[in-house]
Amino acid sequence: MESTENSPALNEEVKTPGKFARMFMTVYEVNRFIMRFFKEGFLPPYEGKELLRQCYEIGYRSALLISTTGFITGVVFTKQSRPSLSEFGATSWLPSLVGIALLRTLAPLLTGLIAAGKVGSSIGAELGSMRVTEQIDAMEVSATNPFKFLVSTRVMAATITIPILTFYTALVGMLGALLNVSMSEGTSAKAFFQTSLEQITFLDITASTIKAVLFGFTIGMVGCYQGYNSSKGTEGVGKAANSAVVIAMFLIFIEEVVSVQFFSLFRT
C-alpha cells in the first residue's frame, strides 16, 4: 500500500482569505443584501398584514421609552441652557433654542439611538434565533419567500415608523421644556409654542424627515442582515443582536455628520 504521507493533495495548505479580502467580501455581501431588498421588497405579493404588525412592534412598543427619554431631554436641555442665556439677558430666546435644537438634531438622533438599541437588537435576535432553529430554512422549503416576509417588512416598518417617532419625540421634548419654562418664567403654552415654532423652517422639517428615514432604514437593514446571516448556535444569536446595535449606532453617527454638512450648504 502506498503511503499517503507525502501526498500533495493531503499536504496542501488551505489558504484563508486575508483581512482586506474578508472586508471586500463583507462589503459585497452587504450590497447584495441591500439590492435584494430593493428588488423584492416592492414587488408583489405584498405582506401588508406583517408590515402593519411590525409597525406596531416598532412604534407602539417603543412609545413609552421614547416618551420618557424625550420628556427628560426637554427638561434637562432647557435647565442647562438657561444659565448661559441669562448671562446675556436672552432668556426669552429659550423657546426658540429648544425648538430648533429638538427638530434639527436632538429628536432624530435621540430616536435613532433608542431605536437602534431596542429595535435593532430585537430584530437581530429574532431573526438570529429563527436561523438557528432552522425556521428560515423551513420557509424556503415550503415555497415561502422568507426574505420578503421577514426582511422586507421589518426594513419598511422601521423606515416608516422612525420618522413618526422622531416628531413625536420632538413634541414630547417640547412639552418637557414647556414645563420647565412655565415653572421658571411663567410663560403660557400658547406663547411658548408660538416662539419656539416661528424659527422653524421648511428646510428644518425636511432635513429631520430625511435623517429619520435614513436612520430607520439603517436600523432595519443592519438588524435584518446580522440576524438573517447569523452563525448557528446560541452564541451566534447574541453576537447578531450585539452587532446590530453597535453597527447601527455607528452608522447613525456617520449619517448625522454627513447630513449636517450637506444641509448646512442650503442654510448659507
Stockholm file with secondary structure:
# STOCKHOLM 1.0

chainA/1-268         MESTENSPALNEEVKTPGKFARMFMTVYEVNRFIMRFFKEGFLPPYEGKELLRQCYEIGYRSALLISTTGFITGVVFTKQSRPSLSEFGATSWLPSLVGIALLRTLAPLLTGLIAAGKVGSSIGAELGSMRVTEQIDAMEVSATNPFKFLVSTRVMAATITIPILTFYTALVGMLGALLNVSMSEGTSAKAFFQTSLEQITFLDITASTIKAVLFGFTIGMVGCYQGYNSSKGTEGVGKAANSAVVIAMFLIFIEEVVSVQFFSLFRT
#=GR chainA/1-268 SS CCCCTTCHHHHCCCCCCCHHHHHHHHHHHHHHHHHHHHHHTTSSSCCHHHHHHHHHHHHGGGHHHHHHHHHHHHHHHHHHHHHHHHTTTCGGGHHHHHHHHIIIIIHHHHHHHHHIIIIIHHHHHHHHHHHHTTHHHHHHHTTCCHIIIIIIHHHHHHHHHHHHHHHHHHHHHHHHHHHHHHHHHCCCHHHHHHHHHTTCCHHHHHHHHHHHHHHHHHHHHHHHHHHHTCCSSHHHHHHHHHHHHHHHHHHHHHHHHHHHHHHHHHHC
#=GC SS_cons         CCCCTTCHHHHCCCCCCCHHHHHHHHHHHHHHHHHHHHHHTTSSSCCHHHHHHHHHHHHGGGHHHHHHHHHHHHHHHHHHHHHHHHTTTCGGGHHHHHHHHIIIIIHHHHHHHHHIIIIIHHHHHHHHHHHHTTHHHHHHHTTCCHIIIIIIHHHHHHHHHHHHHHHHHHHHHHHHHHHHHHHHHCCCHHHHHHHHHTTCCHHHHHHHHHHHHHHHHHHHHHHHHHHHTCCSSHHHHHHHHHHHHHHHHHHHHHHHHHHHHHHHHHHC
//
